[in-house]
Amino acid sequence: MLIRAFTQHDLAPLTELTIDTFRPFYEDSFRPVMGEAVFAVQHGNWRDDYREQVAELHAPERHAYVAIAEAEASIAGYVAWSVDPARNKGEVTILAVSAQHQRQGVGTALCEHAFAQMRALGAEVVEIGTGGDQFHAPARALYEALGCTPHPLTVYFRQL
């Protein structure tokens, strides 16, 4: 596996990888639990939201970066992070690993790469978040294995 810096050529495949990776959460987890009204308001345009978000992830002028993991001549996953130099804090914005490369150490390698880059940019603390639902259980396990400490947060939704 090779971890390399983002190039503009990566934008379309990363966007599709993100949509493919998180589709089960939105369509098979969040939507059935919350119902159509809440889903429509909260995440009804999730694919378009990712198209916008992924396009803005790599912006070194804003201390925001993306690294790509390649395996078998294809993109296995990516990590995006940012650093706030004034606060000595880094944040992982998104981690996505293709279904065919999950549970093969790609997420670990990407996080460790991002942590090292943040450290080199002066970060002393990193924030990384994920959901508390079953879909996100592997991410929680990964972050805890990397030595991250969870802080519970509960978000409620209700149709009015």
N, C-alpha and C positions, 0 to 999 in steps of 0.2 A: 504494500500500500504506500502511496505517495501522498503527502500533504503539501499543497502548493497554494500560492496566493490566487485570489479571484482575478479574472479578466472579464471584460465586457462580453466576450464570446460565451461566458458561462451563464449569463442572465436567463435566457430562455430555458435551458435544461434545469437550472436551479428552481425556477418558478414551477415548472412541471413536477419536479421532485417534491417540492413543498406541498403542492396540491395533492399529489398521490399519497404522500406520507400522512397528511392530516385529514384526508377525506373520511376514513373510518371514524375519527373522533366526531366530526361535525354531522355526518349523515347517519351513523350507526349508534352513536352514544348521546351526543348533546340533543339532537333533534327529537328522538323518540322520548327522552326523559322530560324535556322542557315543553314539548308541544310546538305546534306550528306558529302560534302568535309570538311567543318569546323567541323562538328560533329566527323568525323573519326579522325581528327588530335587532336582536343581538348579533346574529351571524348569517343573516339571509344572503349576504353578498360575499361570503367568506373567500370564494375563489378570486374575485376581483380585489378584495382586500389584500390577499397575498400577492397578487400581481403588482399592486402598488408598493407594498411593504418590501418585497424582495428587491425591487428596482432601486430602493433607497438604502439598502443595508450597507453597501460598501461606499463609504465617503470618508477617506482619510483626512480631509480638511475638517471634518467634525469628529475625528478620532474614532471612526467606526470602520470595522474591517470584516472581511470574509475570507475564510480558508476552505479549500476544497480537498476532499479525500478522493483519490482515484484508485480503483482496483480493477484489474482485468480490463484496462483501457476504457473504463467508463466511470462516471461520477458515482461514487458510493455514498457520499453524504457531504454535508457542509456545516460549518458553524459560523455564526456572525456574533460579533461582540463590539462593545464600545468601552472607552475609558474616559473617565472624568478626571483629568489631571489635577484639578484644584482640590478634589476630595480624595485623591489616591484610591479611587474605586473603579472597578471594572464590572461590566454586566454582560452576561451571555444573552443575546437578544433572541436567538433561535438556533436550535440544533435539529437537523433533519438527516436521517439515514434511510436509504432506500430499503424497501422490504427485503430484497434479496441479500442485502449486506448486514442486516440487523443481527445482533448477538454474535458478532465476529470481531469485536474490539474497535470498530470504526468510531463509535460515539466516544469511547474512552480516549482514543488517540486524538480526536478532534478537540475535546475539552482540554486535555493536557496541553495541546498546542496553543489553544487560545489562552489558557492560564499563563503559560510561559511568555507569550507575547504581551499580555497585560502587565505581568510582572516587569518585563523589560521597559514598559512605558510608564512605570512608577506606581502601578496599582498595588495596594497592600491587601485589599479585600475584593472578593468577587461576589456578585449576586447572580443567582441562576434560579429560574422559577419553572414550575410545571403544574399541571392539574392534579387534583386529588382523586380523580376517577380511575376506573380500571384501565382505560386506554393508556393513561400516563404512568401506570405502575412501573414499567421498565425504566422510564426516565428517572423516577424517584429512586429506584434501586441504584441506577448508575451514579446519580449525584451523591447519594450517601456513600457509595463505594469510593468515590473520589474525595471523601472527607468533608463534604458539605453538611451543614447542620440545618435540618428543616425547621421552619417556623410556620405553624398552622395559620391558615387564612381560609375563611369560609365566605363564599359569595352566594347570595340568594337571588333568585329571580321569581317574579310573580306577574301573571297577566292581570292587568287592571280592568 
